[in-house]
Amino acid sequence: MSKENTLAEARRPSLADQVYDQLLTKILEEEYPVHSRLPTEEMLAETFGVSRPVVRGALSRLRDDGIVQSRRGSGSYVLRRPDRELIGFIPLDSVSDIQRCYEFRIEVEGAAAAWAARRRDDDDLAALDAAYLEMEQTYHNNAPGVEADLRLHLAIACAAKNPFFSMVLESLGEQIAHGVKLSRSLTQLDAPVRQEVVLAEHRAILDAIRLQQPEVAQATMRHHIGAAKDRMFISTQEE
């Protein structure tokens, strides 16, 4: 099997991903309202034509994303409904891919930030400051600023002085940009509240790198990417 076929196979949505997306659609459209109980695993398996383990996998991911909550002996309940604007920005069948990409970024970019704090030099700090100012300006101009955000994260990876970090981010550029674009689009709907929160998260990461605090840099980067992942599923009316 060629490398291209292997990658295509890896990116093909699993049955659990497909059920995840279908359940999320029903929650968005309020077929399953907030606080309502979801049908049983057996009923969902019959509805979607899959096995109960597949349904359990989809529900597990929805729990991880804070959308549903399991109650012992009672079943699964809708905990919150994502922002309706989500439908307008991305096809629902790509949501699970974006969420899993964020999970991967939490691990990789958290480590990159820690190494950047250990190894950064004056040139790296200058590049980080320039990238941050560019991103900040896009917020002030109420522009998406996807490229500026990516440049800042890539500058952090480069400051780690390990080419594998930057290679990974560059190889995932399209997927990362898709997630950032969604996050920024939703953030702009609630300006300036979310915008300032996002800027503060980036400042905290850069401060830790500047002060050469690897543990703090890693924790703040992990928090930022995790928060960005969560913001996809937080309605602007809820904040």
Secondary structure, DSSP 8 states (H G I E B T S, - for coil): --HHHHHHHHHS--HHHHHHHHHHHHHHTTSS-TT-B---HHHHHHHHT--HHHHHHHHHHHHHTTSEEEETTTEEEE-----TTHHHHS-GGGHHHHHHHHHHHHHHHHHHHHHHHHH--HHHHHHHHHHHHHHHHHHHTT---HHHHHHHHHHHHHHTT-HHHHHHHHHTHHHHHHHHHHHHHHHHTTTTHHHHHHHHHHHHHHHHHHTT-HHHHHHHHHHHHHHHHHHTTS-TTT-
